[in-house]
Amino acid sequence: MSDPDSQPGKRPDSDPSGARSGGWTGADGDGRTASPWQPPGQPPAQGWNEQYGARGDGPVSGSPGQYRPPAPMYRAPPKPGVIPLRPLGLGEILDGAFQACRRNPLATFGIAILLQAVVAVVVVLLFGNLASSLAVFEAADPGTESMIGALAGLGVFASVSGIVSAVALLLLQGILVIPIARSVINQETSFGQAWRLAGPRLLPLLGFGLLAFAATVLGVVLIVGISALAIAGLGTYSALLIVPLALGAVVVLIWASIKLVVAPAALMLEGTGPWTSIKRSWVLTHGNWWRTFGIVLLTSVIVSVISSVIAAPLTFAVTLVIGFGSNSSAAPDALESLPVLAATQAITALFTAVGYAFQAGVTALLYVDLRIRREGFDVVLMREHENAGTTTTDVIPGGTTSFGHRGGSA
């Protein structure tokens, strides 16, 4: 009797699954070569196995006829602009801010330099008006009224220059959010376009600044009042209350500043009012306070160190050149120092503007990162990028807060 294994077109009984080394190949009754047998519903035993790096899926060792499906391939998140659309790391935020400023130099560095130049001009003009008042301190016997006038002028100089600097910094932080956020969806922004898009939001931005200023003044008045009562009631022991109170006030100020750090970005991009922007920033930073604090602190340190290293030698050199070139006269020393002040203010304004532009970029991308983590903002950014296409538009990303992981429409 013939061996059944030797009969053509018959499946060997020793391999009931019909698969030997990945499929049995024999001849049918007409002598034609049969195709490899595959289990029903399984893909062919060909193709690249991504998980194991071998050609063909092949049977699983020790399991005849069983095939391992290919492992899913990793797909990187989309990156239409300066950052990938996923939760960001520290390096990606810093690099994205630099790239956004580099791609939109006039809308970032240009606006920053313009605003800081205005601050520098105001400081120089105020100091010029103050110079004659300061000459009273050189008199042998200055009168009481002259001393009061000089001190009042010094107070006005400090107050006005401080307010102008604060307003310029607030406007800078708000306006630069727009070109930075637009660069996330690969939209370039010109100098005039940035002002045009930011224009309708400038008054609400100043309203936010007034709220922050009023809260700060209220806190200072409260601390001063408590300190005065402590001095009157406790005398020499009042320091036991005043020192912890002052330290606690500093801690609260830092904590509140970080909680509100992305409020200008929310106001400019979402079109919300000052108070709603404060609440939005409060919610976005919830659970991310320490991370936000670390990024803001590190950025401030980096900008301060780089600005000091570059600006200090230049300022010193300019001071020496102008000092050696000036002609001694009977003019007051304050007036003689005006050229030096103007030169140092110009250098300071330039490097301060560059640093502030970079800081504003980091803050804007920090806002984007917080919304991606909490609200699935990457879905909206991708949709807005696809809608904008390759043409330059006036789109401002982030105008909605109902989408993504919060269950709203995407």
Secondary structure, 3 states (H helix, E strand, C coil): CCCHHHCCCCCCCCCCCCCCCCCCCCECCCCCECCCCCCCCCCCCCCEECCCCEECCCECCCCCCCECCCCCCCCCCCCCCCCCCCCCCHHHHHHHHHHHHHHCHHHHHHHHHHHHHHHHHHHHHHHHHHHHHHHHHHCCCCCHHHHHHHHHHHHHHHHHHHHHHHHHHHHHHHHCHHHHHHHHCCCCCCHHHHHHHHHHHHHHHHHHHHHHHHHHHHHHHHHHHHHHHHHHHHHHHHHHHHHHHHHHHHHHHHHHHHHCCCHHHHHHHHCCCHHHHHHHHHHHCCCCHHHHHHHHHHHHHHHHHHHHHHHHHHHHHHHHHHHHHCCCCCCCHHHHCHHHHHHHHHHHHHHHHHHHHHHHHHHHHHHHHHHHHHHCHHHHHHHHHHHHCCCCCCCCCCCCCCCHHHCCCC
